[in-house]
Amino acid sequence: MTKVNVYVTLRESVVDPQGSAAETALHNLGYEEVKSVRIGKLIELELEGTSAEVEARVDGMCKELLVNRVIEDYRFEIEEA
């Protein structure tokens, strides 16, 4: 069994309203040292197959369903479960 963590973030050119709201809230709480906040998501998968198969399948999953490639970037890490 292989565990994969997929990290999805907004592209740098895309405005992140959730990140901006979090940045403002942190400043209001006194965390003035925070200069920027970007919010993303983590997708955890468990699947079977060889390392090469898993990498190809996860990349396909991201491109077809898990990631909006118009506004999001992704990367993933594969580890044995």
A tleap script that builds the chain and sets N, CA, C and O, in Angstrom:
source leaprc.protein.ff14SB
mol = sequence {
  NMET THR LYS VAL ASN VAL TYR VAL THR LEU
  ARG GLU SER VAL VAL ASP PRO GLN GLY SER
  ALA ALA GLU THR ALA LEU HIE ASN LEU GLY
  TYR GLU GLU VAL LYS SER VAL ARG ILE GLY
  LYS LEU ILE GLU LEU GLU LEU GLU GLY THR
  SER ALA GLU VAL GLU ALA ARG VAL ASP GLY
  MET CYS LYS GLU LEU LEU VAL ASN ARG VAL
  ILE GLU ASP TYR ARG PHE GLU ILE GLU GLU
  CALA
}
set mol.1.N position { 0.850 -1.174 0.000 }
set mol.1.CA position { 0.000 0.000 0.000 }
set mol.1.C position { 0.898 1.241 0.000 }
set mol.1.O position { 1.891 1.305 0.725 }
set mol.2.N position { 0.538 2.192 -0.803 }
set mol.2.CA position { 1.308 3.420 -0.918 }
set mol.2.C position { 0.443 4.602 -0.500 }
set mol.2.O position { -0.728 4.689 -0.867 }
set mol.3.N position { 1.029 5.501 0.267 }
set mol.3.CA position { 0.334 6.716 0.682 }
set mol.3.C position { 0.885 7.875 -0.139 }
set mol.3.O position { 2.093 7.993 -0.342 }
set mol.4.N position { -0.019 8.723 -0.607 }
set mol.4.CA position { 0.377 9.883 -1.395 }
set mol.4.C position { -0.278 11.123 -0.809 }
set mol.4.O position { -1.484 11.143 -0.565 }
set mol.5.N position { 0.527 12.159 -0.585 }
set mol.5.CA position { 0.007 13.459 -0.175 }
set mol.5.C position { 0.091 14.395 -1.370 }
set mol.5.O position { 1.170 14.632 -1.914 }
set mol.6.N position { -1.064 14.925 -1.772 }
set mol.6.CA position { -1.140 15.863 -2.890 }
set mol.6.C position { -1.356 17.255 -2.299 }
set mol.6.O position { -2.318 17.479 -1.564 }
set mol.7.N position { -0.463 18.182 -2.620 }
set mol.7.CA position { -0.544 19.554 -2.133 }
set mol.7.C position { -1.025 20.439 -3.278 }
set mol.7.O position { -0.387 20.510 -4.328 }
set mol.8.N position { -2.155 21.114 -3.069 }
set mol.8.CA position { -2.753 21.958 -4.092 }
set mol.8.C position { -2.731 23.400 -3.609 }
set mol.8.O position { -3.178 23.697 -2.501 }
set mol.9.N position { -2.211 24.295 -4.440 }
set mol.9.CA position { -2.159 25.721 -4.098 }
set mol.9.C position { -2.639 26.543 -5.283 }
set mol.9.O position { -2.571 26.109 -6.433 }
set mol.10.N position { -3.123 27.733 -4.977 }
set mol.10.CA position { -3.493 28.649 -6.046 }
set mol.10.C position { -2.231 29.129 -6.752 }
set mol.10.O position { -1.189 29.304 -6.121 }
set mol.11.N position { -2.325 29.336 -8.042 }
set mol.11.CA position { -1.186 29.895 -8.779 }
set mol.11.C position { -0.883 31.281 -8.232 }
set mol.11.O position { -1.774 31.966 -7.729 }
set mol.12.N position { 0.368 31.686 -8.332 }
set mol.12.CA position { 0.793 32.991 -7.810 }
set mol.12.C position { 0.007 34.139 -8.437 }
set mol.12.O position { -0.212 35.161 -7.787 }
set mol.13.N position { -0.416 33.987 -9.680 }
set mol.13.CA position { -1.126 35.054 -10.379 }
set mol.13.C position { -2.593 35.162 -9.981 }
set mol.13.O position { -3.278 36.096 -10.398 }
set mol.14.N position { -3.085 34.215 -9.176 }
set mol.14.CA position { -4.488 34.187 -8.774 }
set mol.14.C position { -4.638 34.822 -7.393 }
set mol.14.O position { -3.912 34.480 -6.460 }
set mol.15.N position { -5.580 35.742 -7.274 }
set mol.15.CA position { -5.865 36.377 -5.994 }
set mol.15.C position { -6.430 35.333 -5.034 }
set mol.15.O position { -7.276 34.523 -5.414 }
set mol.16.N position { -5.960 35.358 -3.795 }
set mol.16.CA position { -6.386 34.398 -2.772 }
set mol.16.C position { -7.178 35.137 -1.695 }
set mol.16.O position { -6.593 35.578 -0.706 }
set mol.17.N position { -8.499 35.286 -1.863 }
set mol.17.CA position { -9.280 36.036 -0.876 }
set mol.17.C position { -9.264 35.407 0.513 }
set mol.17.O position { -9.282 36.121 1.516 }
set mol.18.N position { -9.231 34.094 0.579 }
set mol.18.CA position { -9.177 33.421 1.883 }
set mol.18.C position { -7.845 33.717 2.570 }
set mol.18.O position { -7.807 33.959 3.777 }
set mol.19.N position { -6.760 33.699 1.810 }
set mol.19.CA position { -5.450 34.035 2.356 }
set mol.19.C position { -5.396 35.483 2.821 }
set mol.19.O position { -4.834 35.776 3.876 }
set mol.20.N position { -5.979 36.395 2.037 }
set mol.20.CA position { -6.009 37.819 2.419 }
set mol.20.C position { -6.797 38.028 3.702 }
set mol.20.O position { -6.398 38.814 4.562 }
set mol.21.N position { -7.919 37.321 3.830 }
set mol.21.CA position { -8.726 37.434 5.053 }
set mol.21.C position { -7.951 36.900 6.257 }
set mol.21.O position { -7.996 37.494 7.334 }
set mol.22.N position { -7.242 35.786 6.082 }
set mol.22.CA position { -6.447 35.223 7.175 }
set mol.22.C position { -5.309 36.165 7.553 }
set mol.22.O position { -5.005 36.328 8.735 }
set mol.23.N position { -4.678 36.786 6.556 }
set mol.23.CA position { -3.604 37.740 6.825 }
set mol.23.C position { -4.114 38.928 7.644 }
set mol.23.O position { -3.474 39.344 8.610 }
set mol.24.N position { -5.258 39.463 7.255 }
set mol.24.CA position { -5.854 40.583 7.993 }
set mol.24.C position { -6.196 40.172 9.422 }
set mol.24.O position { -5.933 40.916 10.368 }
set mol.25.N position { -6.777 38.998 9.573 }
set mol.25.CA position { -7.142 38.518 10.913 }
set mol.25.C position { -5.902 38.324 11.782 }
set mol.25.O position { -5.916 38.664 12.965 }
set mol.26.N position { -4.836 37.785 11.206 }
set mol.26.CA position { -3.600 37.606 11.974 }
set mol.26.C position { -3.026 38.957 12.400 }
set mol.26.O position { -2.560 39.102 13.530 }
set mol.27.N position { -3.057 39.938 11.511 }
set mol.27.CA position { -2.591 41.286 11.875 }
set mol.27.C position { -3.438 41.861 13.009 }
set mol.27.O position { -2.906 42.474 13.934 }
set mol.28.N position { -4.762 41.662 12.938 }
set mol.28.CA position { -5.655 42.145 13.990 }
set mol.28.C position { -5.389 41.471 15.332 }
set mol.28.O position { -5.662 42.045 16.386 }
set mol.29.N position { -4.861 40.265 15.290 }
set mol.29.CA position { -4.523 39.533 16.516 }
set mol.29.C position { -3.124 39.865 17.028 }
set mol.29.O position { -2.684 39.343 18.052 }
set mol.30.N position { -2.424 40.751 16.292 }
set mol.30.CA position { -1.116 41.185 16.751 }
set mol.30.C position { 0.061 40.508 16.078 }
set mol.30.O position { 1.205 40.738 16.469 }
set mol.31.N position { -0.185 39.694 15.095 }
set mol.31.CA position { 0.903 39.003 14.377 }
set mol.31.C position { 1.339 39.841 13.174 }
set mol.31.O position { 1.161 39.440 12.024 }
set mol.32.N position { 1.903 40.996 13.457 }
set mol.32.CA position { 2.289 41.943 12.408 }
set mol.32.C position { 3.443 41.435 11.542 }
set mol.32.O position { 3.652 41.937 10.437 }
set mol.33.N position { 4.190 40.451 12.030 }
set mol.33.CA position { 5.318 39.932 11.259 }
set mol.33.C position { 4.875 39.129 10.027 }
set mol.33.O position { 5.682 38.868 9.135 }
set mol.34.N position { 3.595 38.739 9.978 }
set mol.34.CA position { 3.074 37.988 8.834 }
set mol.34.C position { 2.951 38.934 7.641 }
set mol.34.O position { 2.246 39.941 7.704 }
set mol.35.N position { 3.639 38.600 6.565 }
set mol.35.CA position { 3.656 39.457 5.375 }
set mol.35.C position { 2.746 38.945 4.267 }
set mol.35.O position { 2.323 39.723 3.412 }
set mol.36.N position { 2.440 37.655 4.266 }
set mol.36.CA position { 1.592 37.106 3.215 }
set mol.36.C position { 1.040 35.760 3.660 }
set mol.36.O position { 1.717 35.001 4.354 }
set mol.37.N position { -0.189 35.470 3.257 }
set mol.37.CA position { -0.807 34.180 3.565 }
set mol.37.C position { -1.442 33.654 2.277 }
set mol.37.O position { -2.181 34.368 1.599 }
set mol.38.N position { -1.147 32.408 1.956 }
set mol.38.CA position { -1.788 31.719 0.838 }
set mol.38.C position { -2.387 30.438 1.415 }
set mol.38.O position { -1.710 29.713 2.144 }
set mol.39.N position { -3.632 30.159 1.098 }
set mol.39.CA position { -4.322 28.983 1.616 }
set mol.39.C position { -4.376 27.925 0.513 }
set mol.39.O position { -4.673 28.241 -0.640 }
set mol.40.N position { -4.093 26.683 0.863 }
set mol.40.CA position { -4.152 25.582 -0.088 }
set mol.40.C position { -4.919 24.418 0.506 }
set mol.40.O position { -5.652 24.571 1.483 }
set mol.41.N position { -4.741 23.257 -0.093 }
set mol.41.CA position { -5.401 22.068 0.452 }
set mol.41.C position { -4.479 20.866 0.328 }
set mol.41.O position { -3.586 20.821 -0.518 }
set mol.42.N position { -4.723 19.906 1.187 }
set mol.42.CA position { -3.977 18.648 1.212 }
set mol.42.C position { -4.962 17.530 0.900 }
set mol.42.O position { -6.028 17.448 1.509 }
set mol.43.N position { -4.607 16.676 -0.043 }
set mol.43.CA position { -5.415 15.508 -0.384 }
set mol.43.C position { -4.564 14.277 -0.076 }
set mol.43.O position { -3.457 14.140 -0.596 }
set mol.44.N position { -5.079 13.388 0.765 }
set mol.44.CA position { -4.367 12.159 1.120 }
set mol.44.C position { -4.989 10.990 0.379 }
set mol.44.O position { -6.202 10.786 0.421 }
set mol.45.N position { -4.144 10.225 -0.300 }
set mol.45.CA position { -4.596 9.051 -1.044 }
set mol.45.C position { -3.835 7.828 -0.562 }
set mol.45.O position { -2.673 7.926 -0.168 }
set mol.46.N position { -4.490 6.682 -0.594 }
set mol.46.CA position { -3.823 5.403 -0.387 }
set mol.46.C position { -4.182 4.526 -1.566 }
set mol.46.O position { -5.360 4.366 -1.885 }
set mol.47.N position { -3.184 3.957 -2.218 }
set mol.47.CA position { -3.439 3.116 -3.368 }
set mol.47.C position { -2.344 2.077 -3.525 }
set mol.47.O position { -1.298 2.151 -2.880 }
set mol.48.N position { -2.602 1.109 -4.391 }
set mol.48.CA position { -1.662 0.019 -4.621 }
set mol.48.C position { -1.015 0.175 -5.986 }
set mol.48.O position { -1.580 0.792 -6.889 }
set mol.49.N position { 0.159 -0.384 -6.125 }
set mol.49.CA position { 0.869 -0.391 -7.390 }
set mol.49.C position { 2.337 -0.113 -7.173 }
set mol.49.O position { 2.765 0.218 -6.067 }
set mol.50.N position { 3.108 -0.251 -8.242 }
set mol.50.CA position { 4.527 0.047 -8.162 }
set mol.50.C position { 4.704 1.562 -8.080 }
set mol.50.O position { 3.770 2.322 -8.333 }
set mol.51.N position { 5.893 1.979 -7.730 }
set mol.51.CA position { 6.171 3.408 -7.591 }
set mol.51.C position { 5.880 4.161 -8.890 }
set mol.51.O position { 5.273 5.232 -8.866 }
set mol.52.N position { 6.309 3.609 -10.009 }
set mol.52.CA position { 6.075 4.257 -11.302 }
set mol.52.C position { 4.591 4.299 -11.641 }
set mol.52.O position { 4.099 5.300 -12.162 }
set mol.53.N position { 3.876 3.212 -11.348 }
set mol.53.CA position { 2.430 3.172 -11.611 }
set mol.53.C position { 1.697 4.190 -10.756 }
set mol.53.O position { 0.835 4.919 -11.246 }
set mol.54.N position { 2.044 4.236 -9.468 }
set mol.54.CA position { 1.397 5.168 -8.547 }
set mol.54.C position { 1.633 6.608 -9.003 }
set mol.54.O position { 0.704 7.415 -9.027 }
set mol.55.N position { 2.860 6.925 -9.360 }
set mol.55.CA position { 3.170 8.282 -9.796 }
set mol.55.C position { 2.345 8.667 -11.023 }
set mol.55.O position { 1.785 9.762 -11.077 }
set mol.56.N position { 2.272 7.785 -11.991 }
set mol.56.CA position { 1.506 8.068 -13.211 }
set mol.56.C position { 0.017 8.190 -12.919 }
set mol.56.O position { -0.652 9.077 -13.448 }
set mol.57.N position { -0.501 7.305 -12.080 }
set mol.57.CA position { -1.936 7.327 -11.766 }
set mol.57.C position { -2.309 8.579 -10.983 }
set mol.57.O position { -3.325 9.210 -11.275 }
set mol.58.N position { -1.508 8.942 -10.000 }
set mol.58.CA position { -1.813 10.138 -9.194 }
set mol.58.C position { -1.736 11.388 -10.067 }
set mol.58.O position { -2.577 12.279 -9.949 }
set mol.59.N position { -0.745 11.460 -10.931 }
set mol.59.CA position { -0.656 12.594 -11.840 }
set mol.59.C position { -1.912 12.678 -12.708 }
set mol.59.O position { -2.445 13.766 -12.928 }
set mol.60.N position { -2.378 11.545 -13.193 }
set mol.60.CA position { -3.617 11.512 -13.974 }
set mol.60.C position { -4.826 11.953 -13.164 }
set mol.60.O position { -5.665 12.703 -13.662 }
set mol.61.N position { -4.923 11.494 -11.917 }
set mol.61.CA position { -6.030 11.883 -11.043 }
set mol.61.C position { -6.052 13.398 -10.836 }
set mol.61.O position { -7.110 14.028 -10.872 }
set mol.62.N position { -4.873 13.966 -10.621 }
set mol.62.CA position { -4.783 15.409 -10.402 }
set mol.62.C position { -5.232 16.165 -11.642 }
set mol.62.O position { -6.004 17.119 -11.547 }
set mol.63.N position { -4.756 15.745 -12.793 }
set mol.63.CA position { -5.073 16.439 -14.042 }
set mol.63.C position { -6.539 16.299 -14.440 }
set mol.63.O position { -7.117 17.215 -15.025 }
set mol.64.N position { -7.146 15.142 -14.119 }
set mol.64.CA position { -8.516 14.894 -14.544 }
set mol.64.C position { -9.578 15.338 -13.551 }
set mol.64.O position { -10.694 15.662 -13.959 }
set mol.65.N position { -9.265 15.364 -12.253 }
set mol.65.CA position { -10.321 15.614 -11.279 }
set mol.65.C position { -9.904 16.471 -10.089 }
set mol.65.O position { -10.611 17.414 -9.735 }
set mol.66.N position { -8.792 16.168 -9.478 }
set mol.66.CA position { -8.474 16.741 -8.177 }
set mol.66.C position { -8.004 18.197 -8.212 }
set mol.66.O position { -8.096 18.893 -7.201 }
set mol.67.N position { -7.507 18.665 -9.349 }
set mol.67.CA position { -6.912 19.996 -9.427 }
set mol.67.C position { -7.548 20.775 -10.574 }
set mol.67.O position { -7.735 20.245 -11.669 }
set mol.68.N position { -7.873 22.028 -10.312 }
set mol.68.CA position { -8.316 22.930 -11.373 }
set mol.68.C position { -7.057 23.565 -11.948 }
set mol.68.O position { -6.554 24.550 -11.408 }
set mol.69.N position { -6.551 23.011 -13.032 }
set mol.69.CA position { -5.249 23.427 -13.547 }
set mol.69.C position { -5.244 24.827 -14.143 }
set mol.69.O position { -4.180 25.351 -14.474 }
set mol.70.N position { -6.404 25.436 -14.283 }
set mol.70.CA position { -6.453 26.812 -14.752 }
set mol.70.C position { -5.961 27.762 -13.665 }
set mol.70.O position { -5.268 28.738 -13.954 }
set mol.71.N position { -6.323 27.475 -12.411 }
set mol.71.CA position { -5.977 28.397 -11.318 }
set mol.71.C position { -5.123 27.768 -10.226 }
set mol.71.O position { -4.667 28.475 -9.327 }
set mol.72.N position { -4.893 26.453 -10.278 }
set mol.72.CA position { -4.163 25.784 -9.200 }
set mol.72.C position { -2.914 25.066 -9.720 }
set mol.72.O position { -2.860 24.618 -10.865 }
set mol.73.N position { -1.926 24.974 -8.850 }
set mol.73.CA position { -0.734 24.159 -9.063 }
set mol.73.C position { -0.785 22.999 -8.073 }
set mol.73.O position { -1.502 23.057 -7.074 }
set mol.74.N position { -0.027 21.954 -8.353 }
set mol.74.CA position { 0.011 20.828 -7.424 }
set mol.74.C position { 1.383 20.168 -7.456 }
set mol.74.O position { 2.153 20.289 -8.409 }
set mol.75.N position { 1.637 19.471 -6.374 }
set mol.75.CA position { 2.791 18.590 -6.275 }
set mol.75.C position { 2.376 17.468 -5.349 }
set mol.75.O position { 1.432 17.613 -4.572 }
set mol.76.N position { 3.074 16.354 -5.428 }
set mol.76.CA position { 2.714 15.251 -4.526 }
set mol.76.C position { 3.958 14.524 -4.055 }
set mol.76.O position { 5.002 14.522 -4.707 }
set mol.77.N position { 3.799 13.900 -2.883 }
set mol.77.CA position { 4.849 13.105 -2.266 }
set mol.77.C position { 4.339 11.696 -2.069 }
set mol.77.O position { 3.233 11.488 -1.570 }
set mol.78.N position { 5.149 10.730 -2.463 }
set mol.78.CA position { 4.781 9.319 -2.351 }
set mol.78.C position { 5.591 8.694 -1.237 }
set mol.78.O position { 6.804 8.883 -1.150 }
set mol.79.N position { 4.899 7.937 -0.375 }
set mol.79.CA position { 5.587 7.212 0.700 }
set mol.79.C position { 4.918 5.866 0.908 }
set mol.79.O position { 3.723 5.712 0.656 }
set mol.80.N position { 5.673 4.914 1.356 }
set mol.80.CA position { 5.109 3.605 1.670 }
set mol.80.C position { 4.288 3.700 2.933 }
set mol.80.O position { 4.719 4.302 3.916 }
set mol.81.N position { 3.098 3.106 2.915 }
set mol.81.CA position { 2.224 3.151 4.091 }
set mol.81.C position { 2.596 2.054 5.061 }
set mol.81.O position { 1.974 1.925 6.116 }
savepdb mol mol.pdb
quit
